[in-house]
Amino acid sequence: MAENDELAPYEVFEGTAWEAGLLRSILDDNEIENIQNDRAQLPWNMFPVGSSTIKVFVAQKDFEKALKLVKEFTENMKQSAEFDPEDQTP
């Protein structure tokens, strides 16, 4: 494998700006460099889109480690969405 192949970007997540921001923070904390691509900022999109999609990419060399973190992140987000504090009775 060439050295440049290790730095090739691989998509690991697609979601809202808020979710991508949280995930990127987790990746940063685990010393995994990452970048994002915001579809709402493409030049042909003249009107703001409320639910724009953000993609998060990591280098191929960190792909496996990042996927484990992404899986844990999405599972936690799913559990959080299922939890409704108003359903809890004292």
Phi and psi in degrees as a GROMACS rama.xvg file:
@    title "Ramachandran Plot"
@    xaxis  label "Phi"
@    yaxis  label "Psi"
@TYPE xy
-72.2475  154.195  ALA-2
-59.0559  -38.137  GLU-3
-64.6696  -28.9604  ASN-4
-62.9586  -33.9496  ASP-5
-65.8269  -22.5631  GLU-6
-99.7618  -0.523289  LEU-7
-62.1006  135.654  ALA-8
-77.0876  136.098  PRO-9
-124.38  132.668  TYR-10
-72.6084  132.471  GLU-11
-121.085  -12.7661  VAL-12
-159.583  148.698  PHE-13
-141.449  125.997  GLU-14
-172.192  -159.061  GLY-15
-75.6529  165.336  THR-16
-61.1133  -39.1488  ALA-17
-63.6422  -47.8377  TRP-18
-62.7415  -44.2065  GLU-19
-62.5701  -38.9552  ALA-20
-63.2097  -43.6437  GLY-21
-62.4357  -46.9069  LEU-22
-62.9561  -43.2432  LEU-23
-61.1796  -35.4199  ARG-24
-63.9815  -42.1071  SER-25
-63.6735  -45.0595  ILE-26
-61.9296  -43.2558  LEU-27
-60.3196  -43.5039  ASP-28
-61.3726  -26.2568  ASP-29
-99.1712  17.1748  ASN-30
57.2898  39.4764  GLU-31
-110.32  111.989  ILE-32
-66.5576  142.709  GLU-33
-149.175  159.036  ASN-34
-135.385  163.483  ILE-35
-129.378  157.598  GLN-36
-128.143  116.637  ASN-37
-99.9659  108.015  ASP-38
-62.8045  -26.7603  ARG-39
-68.5011  -17.0996  ALA-40
-97.5732  10.6449  GLN-41
-65.0743  144.486  LEU-42
-61.3862  -27.6855  PRO-43
-85.4327  -3.33376  TRP-44
-90.6125  98.4197  ASN-45
-86.3531  -16.5438  MET-46
-117.828  136.379  PHE-47
-64.0558  141.756  PRO-48
-110.519  125.819  VAL-49
-64.2209  -31.8895  GLY-50
-119.176  57.3623  SER-51
-65.4016  153.938  SER-52
-101.442  131.807  THR-53
-112.02  132.685  ILE-54
-108.819  139.874  LYS-55
-113.242  133.445  VAL-56
-122.695  147.777  PHE-57
-130.313  164.871  VAL-58
-70.5682  150.152  ALA-59
-55.1268  -35.3044  GLN-60
-65.0748  -22.8216  LYS-61
-106.858  4.8509  ASP-62
-56.944  -50.9476  PHE-63
-63.2132  -45.2973  GLU-64
-62.2617  -42.2487  LYS-65
-64.8735  -40.6048  ALA-66
-60.1655  -37.8599  LEU-67
-63.4696  -43.179  LYS-68
-67.0806  -39.1799  LEU-69
-64.3315  -41.7377  VAL-70
-61.4245  -46.5292  LYS-71
-62.3986  -42.0443  GLU-72
-61.1469  -47.7173  PHE-73
-67.8189  -35.8565  THR-74
-64.5536  -41.7785  GLU-75
-65.8135  -38.6855  ASN-76
-64.6697  -39.7877  MET-77
-64.6487  -44.6284  LYS-78
-63.8242  -39.7112  GLN-79
-64.0264  -39.073  SER-80
-68.8415  -30.6619  ALA-81
-77.9483  -21.59  GLU-82
-81.0379  123.382  PHE-83
-121.006  106.906  ASP-84
-61.2149  -24.1046  PRO-85
-71.8654  -18.6988  GLU-86
-78.917  -13.3382  ASP-87
-81.6376  127.421  GLN-88
-111.56  138.4  THR-89
